[in-house]
Amino acid sequence: MTKKSDINNNKIQKYHMVSIFLSYLHMIKNQTSITTKFKNTIWLVFFYHIYI
């Protein structure tokens, strides 16, 4: 049995994660350096796998 509060907390966490994810995507998009993009992409994939 999952409590309603647990479900809400999970939603909040997911929402928070998505907003962070989007801000990182935005950051990557604005960068010109390919190596920085590459590093950030790897970091993002890593981050994504931890939280989902």
Sequence and secondary structure as in RCSB ss.txt:
>XXXX:A:sequence
MTKKSDINNNKIQKYHMVSIFLSYLHMIKNQTSITTKFKNTIWLVFFYHIYI
>XXXX:A:secstr
   HHHHHHHHHHHHHHHHHHHHHHHHHHT   HHHHHHHHHHHHHHHHHH 
